[in-house]
């Protein structure tokens, strides 16, 4: 899925079998594209950052717990402690 302009057209793809997260930077704005994956079990928050620039993809390899709720948000990193994220979707189990 892809966020709106307000969240820099950041795209996120999830490979559920490999626990991979792909993040595409969709806007030339100088900010890193970000994806946040929430898991109800195990480590609850994981961030995947793409700081390679507009039009590029970054790949993160996470090993999250298969059971339970997972949710994905995406957007951009404005400062080291400020993330502008929009909720995209959720899934349960693998």
BELWOGI-V668399 format. One record per pair of residues at least 4 apart in sequence whose ideal C-beta (glycine too) atoms are under 6 Angstrom apart, sorted by the first residue. I is the first residue (numbers start at 1). J is the second residue. D is the distance in Angstrom with one decimal. If there is no record, write none. Layout:
((I J D) (I J D))
This chain:
((1 88 4.6) (2 9 5.9) (2 11 4.4) (3 7 3.6) (3 10 4.8) (3 74 5.1) (3 75 5.9) (3 86 4.8) (7 75 3.9) (7 86 4.4) (8 26 5.9) (8 27 4.1) (8 29 5.9) (8 76 4.4) (9 26 2.9) (9 27 5.1) (10 26 5.6) (10 33 4.5) (10 74 4.3) (10 75 5.6) (11 24 3.9) (11 26 5.9) (12 23 5.7) (12 35 4.5) (12 72 5.7) (12 74 4.7) (13 22 4.2) (14 21 5.9) (15 20 4.0) (16 94 5.3) (19 62 5.0) (19 63 5.4) (19 64 5.7) (20 59 6.0) (20 61 5.7) (21 35 5.5) (21 37 6.0) (21 48 4.4) (21 60 4.6) (22 57 5.5) (22 59 5.4) (23 33 5.1) (23 35 4.5) (23 48 5.0) (23 50 4.3) (23 58 5.0) (24 57 4.9) (25 33 3.8) (25 50 4.9) (25 54 5.3) (25 56 5.7) (28 54 3.8) (31 76 4.1) (31 77 5.8) (32 49 5.1) (32 51 4.1) (32 77 4.5) (33 50 4.2) (33 76 5.8) (34 49 5.6) (34 75 5.8) (34 76 5.9) (34 77 5.1) (34 83 5.7) (35 48 4.4) (35 74 4.9) (36 47 5.6) (36 73 4.5) (36 85 5.8) (37 46 4.8) (37 72 5.7) (38 45 5.8) (38 71 4.4) (39 44 5.6) (39 64 4.6) (39 65 5.9) (39 70 5.2) (40 68 3.7) (40 69 4.3) (41 65 3.9) (41 67 5.6) (41 68 4.2) (42 64 6.0) (42 65 3.8) (46 62 5.0) (48 60 3.6) (50 58 3.5) (52 56 3.9) (66 94 4.9) (69 92 5.6) (70 91 5.4) (71 90 4.1) (72 88 4.7) (72 89 5.6) (73 85 4.1) (73 87 5.1) (74 88 5.7) (75 84 4.5) (75 85 4.0) (75 86 5.5) (76 84 5.6) (77 83 5.6) (78 82 4.3) (78 84 5.6))
